[in-house]
Amino acid sequence: MRQSSAQANYEFSIVVPVYNRPDEVDELLDSLTAQTRGGFEVIIVEDGSERDCRAVVDKYAGRLDVKYFMKKNSGPGMSRNYGAERAQGEYLIVLDSDVVLPPGYLQAVAGELRREPADAFGGPDCAHPAFTDTQKAISYAMTSFFTTGGIRGGKKKLDKFYPRSFNMGVRRDVYLRLGGFSRMRFGEDIDFSIRIFKAGCRCRLFPGAWVWHKRRTDFRKFFRQVYNSGIARINLYKKYPESLKLVHLLPMVFAVGVLALVLTSAAGRLLMHYDDTDRWYWLCAGPWLPILAYCLLILADSSLRNRSLKIGSLSVAASFVQLMGYGFGFIEAWWKRCVRGRDEFQAFEKTFYK
């Protein structure tokens, strides 16, 4: 594997933590070989994987300035810090292993930095045409204004932009000064973004520096991911009370509202059964109208955006998984941490990194 010299001068160091995903690393590295500008190194940090990607990285030794490190499992945040300590670039770009970069990604980042300097930055994500229909539906749910996409850094965001670790850049001196990512179980990327803002640093969205993000491959894994995101929001609230905004409560309100509507409809059905009259018909049917209206909204919007009725239908399911999963995680974390007073690790003892 080609090693860069100590005197090498990079503008960017791309840091990627990896756990049991050699195929994804192959796709990411291949996309880096197609970048329209150079001046970067790649640092792959293997986080105690059982299926390592060393052989994959070795394939690119003559095409990329890439370094490979293996360490014990400690989670993605600590692995990013491990890579940052060994980086040489002026800017660190943190990517997840399940992203693929378009050829102009680094050119877009460099152009934005020339136009207006920033201490930290991030970009949006979208689905690649080759993704499965389920992945495209999940991508829609994570980026649409009609779910929580509006608070994830889009142009129509409802909250200020906080870079996420799947596509995040920061000046290396700022990263090291702030200590990088914390040991939080979930939400460590938002925690880092909050600390960047608190340090008085400038953080910007780079709309042109987007990535293709595979995300989860099925709804079960997606539910677990967003459930953990709901947990993270309460963990962040306990650490930074001012970070909790009204928009962060929307998935919880949605989840409670849907359950209330379903239970109301069930009560109406029972009353119709025992009363043997139709006067309870609207109590049974009425609660489903707002749910149906939301389903039709998602179906129409996603079908038009993806030009596929099938993806539109899957997007309805993905949107409910996202909002309900996040909402339930939020409620459980609120109960354990705010009501019962447990700390972060007592409340959530299971290791989710493995």
N, C-alpha and C positions, 0 to 999 in steps of 0.2 A: 504494500500500500504506500502510495506516495505521501511523504511527510513534507510539510512546508518548513522553510527555514525560519529561524528565530527572528530574522529581519524582515520577513514577509509583511507587506502592508496591504491590509484588506479594508475595504469600506464596510463589507458585511460579513458577519459570521452567522451561519444558519445552524441553529441548534435544534436537534430532533430527539426527544426521548422515545424509546421503543420498548414494547413488551409483547413478545410472541407474535410479531407481525412482519415477517421477512418479505412476504409478497407485496405488502403496502410500501415498504421501504424501497423495493425495486422500482415501483411505479413513480414514487416521489423523486428518487435519484435520476431516473430517466428523464423526468420533466425538467430537472435542473440542468441537464446537459444541453437542453434546447433553449436556454435563456439567451436573450439577445444582447446581454452585456455580461462582462466578467467582473473581476474584483471581489470575489467572495470565496470563502471556505465553508465546508460542511462538516459539522461535528455530530456524529451519531453516538448516542449514549444508550447502551443496552442495559435495561433496568432489571437484571437478574432473570432474563428470559430462559425458558426451557427450550424454545426453538429460536436460536439466535440468528442474526442476519449477517454474520461476519463474511460468509461466502458471497452474499449479495453485494455487500459493500466493496469487497475485493474486486468485483467485476468492473467497478467504476474508477479504480485507482489511476488509470491512465487518462481518464476523461474529466475527472473532477479532483480538486484539491480536498480530499476527504480524510477525516480522522475517525477512528472507531475506538470506543472505550466500552469495556464491560465492567459493571459494578453490581453489588448486591441490591436486591429489590428494596426500594424506599419510596416509591411513588414518583409520578411525573414531575412534581414541583422540585424535589430534591435532585432529580436527574437533570433538569434544566440548569439548576445552579451548578451542578458538577461540570456540565458542558461550558457554561459561561466562564467559569474559573480558568478554563483552558483555551478560551477563544482569544483571537488577536484583532478582530475587526473593530472599527469605530462604532458600528451599530450591531446589536444582536437581533436576529430575526428568529423568533421561536415559532416552530410549526409542529402540528401533530403529525404522526406518521401516516394518518389516513387522508392526507390532502395531496392534491396534484396541482402543480403550478402552470398557468398558461405561459407561453414564451416571453411575454412582455411584462411579467410580474416585477422583476427586479428593476427594469427600466422605469416602470410606473412609480416604484418606491423612490428611486433616485431622482426622478423628475419632481415629485412632490417635495422632497427635501431641499432641492435647489430653489424651488418656487417659494417655499416658506418653511424655515427650519422647525423641527419639533424634537422634543426630548423623548417622546414615546408616540407610537402610532399603531394602527391596525387597519385591517381591510375586511370587506364583506366576504361572503361565500355563496356558492350556488351549486346546482347539480350538473354534472357532466352528462352529455347525451348518452354515453355508454352505461350510465348507472342503471340499476334495476328500477322497475316501476315503484317498488316499495321505498327504495332509497330516494327517489325523486319526490315521493309523497312526504317522506320525513323531512327532506330538505325544504319543501314548501312550508310545512308546519313550523319549522325553525326560523323561517325568514319572512313569512307573510305578515302584513300589517294587521290581518284579522285574527292572528293568534297572539304571540308575544314578539313577533319580528320587529314591531315598532320600537321596542326598547333594547334591541340588540345591535344597534349601530347603523341602521338603514337611514336613508334620506328623510324618511317620515318618522324618525324616532320620537318617542315620547319622553325620553330621558337623555341626559348627556352621554356621550360615547365613552364606553369603557372597553379597551382592547381585550379580546379573549385569546387564550393561549393557542388556539388552532391557527392563528394568523396575527402575530403580535410582534412589534419591533420596539426597541428601546436603546438609547445610547448606552454603550457598555459601561462608561464611568458612572452613569446614573444607576444602572442595574446593580453594580457592585457597591455603590454608596448606600443604596437602600436595602441591601442584603438579599435581593432577588425574591424568589417565591417563599412563602411561609410553609409551615408544616400543617396547615389546615387540611382536614380530611377531604372537604369539597369546597369549591369556590375560591381556590388559592389564586386563580388568575384575576378575579375581580378584586380580591384583597390586595394584590400587588398594584392593580390600577388605582385603587383608592389611595394607597400610600404614595403613588406617583403624584396624584393630584394634591395630596396634603403637603408634599414636599415643595409645592409651588412650581412643578414642572409643567411644560406644555404638552398636551396630549391631543392628537388629531386623528380624524378618520380620513383614510386615503381611499376614496371610492374606486379608483382605477386599479388598486392593488388587491384584486380579488383572487380567491382560490376556489378550486373544485374540492368540495368536502364530502367524503363518502358517508360519514356518520354511521348509524347503526344499520344492520342488514335486515332486522325484523322488529316487529312491534314490541315483543317481550323485552328485548335488550334496550329498545328506545324508552320504554316505560321506566326501566331501572335507571337509565341515564337522567331523565327529567325528574324522577322522584328524588334522586340525589341532588339535583339542582334546587329543588324546593327546600331540602334540608340545608343546603349551602346558604340560601337567602337568610334563614334564621340565624345560622352561625355568624354571618356577616353582620346582622343586626345586633347580636350580642357584643360583637367587637367594635362596631361603628354604628351606634343607634341612629345617627343622622342619615345613614345610607338607605334606610328603608323608606321607599316612596309609595305613594298611592298606587302607582302602576304595578308595583310588585305584588300587590294584594289581589290583582285581577284574576289570576288563575285559581286562587283559593276561593274567591267569590263565585267564579264559574263552577268549580267543583261542588261547592255547597248548594248553589242554585240548581244545578242539574239534579242532584240527589233530592232536593226539596220538591222539584217538579215531578220527578218519578214517583216519589212517595205520595204526593198529592193525588196523582193519577190513580195509584193503586188503592188509595182510600176511597176515591170515587167509584172505582170498580167494585169494591166490597159493598159499598152502600147500594149500588145498583142491584147487586146480587141479593142482598137481604131485604131490601125495600121492594124489589120486584117492580120498580117503576123507572121511567126514563128521565126523571127530573134531575138525576145525578149525572146525566150524560156529559154535560160540559165540564163538570169537575173531573171526569175521567179523561175526556179528550182534550180539553183546553190546555193543560200544562204541556202537551207535546207540541203545541204550535210554535213557541219560541225556539224549541230545540230543532224542529223541522226547518224553521226559517234560517237558523244558523247553518244547518247542514246544506241547504240549498245555496246559501251564500258561498260557502267554501267550495262546494261542487262546481258552481259556475266559474268562480274566480280561478281555481286551480286548473280546471279543464281548459279554459281559455289560455292561461299562461303556459301550460304544458302541451296544449293541443292534443289532449287525450282525455276521453271520458273515463277510462279506467284509472288513470292517475288521479283524476279529479275525485273519483269514488274512494280511492285509497287515501287521499288527502283528508277526506272527512274523518276517517278512522284515525289517521295520524294526528289530526288536530285535537280530537277528543283525548287521545292517549297523552299528548303533550300537556294540555291544560289540566286534565284530571290528575295525571301523574305528578306534575309539579305541585298542584294544589294539595294533594294528599301528603306529599313529602313535607310541604310547608306546615300543614296542620300537625303532623306527628312531631316535627321538630319544635314547633311552638309549644305543644303540650309537654314534651320532655324537658325542654330547656327553660321556657318562660314560666310554666306553671309548676312543674315538679323540681325545677332548679338544678338539673343535672348539667355537668359541663360537657364540652364537645365530645370527648372520647368516652365518657361514661354513657352518654346517650346513644352513641353509634360505635359499638365495639368491633363490628365485623370489618375485616380488611377488604376493601373493594378494589385494591390494586391488582389482586391475583385472580 
